[in-house]
Amino acid sequence: MANSKHLAGLIGPTIMALMISEAVNLHIWANNIAPVTYLNGTLLFVAGLSIVRAHNRWAVGWPVMVTLAGWAAILGGLFRMFAPEAQQAGRNNFTYLGLAVLFAFGTLLTFNAYLRDASDTPARN
């Protein structure tokens, strides 16, 4: 679980920052500069692969969200690598809903990462 908390502490805030920055700057994806989209996909792919290699757990509980985040990064990265000229995100309600869902996902990961365990509290005598 320590590995899950460590990774969630990195992934959760990263997802939150990405979703806020993409929502604010959604217009940059309209220009769709293919080399930049390709580079973004490559970085997403490497990050996702690193997460899955370090944390490929499919047990019931919140730690599976770390694994799912890794697989989502792999798939998103592959999409951006193999289709860099495809429309990435449009300015519509569906895009903002997706960003909000991902932000909530990142918030949940962050909350679980920084939540104090019962075993972390000092025992009282």
Secondary structure, DSSP 8 states (H G I E B T S, - for coil): -HHHHHHHHHHHHHHHHHHHHHHHTTTHHHH--HHHHHHHHHHHHHHHHHHHHH----SSSTTHHHHHHHHHHHHHHHHHHH-TTS----SSHHHHHHHHHHHHHHHHHHHHHHS--GGGS----
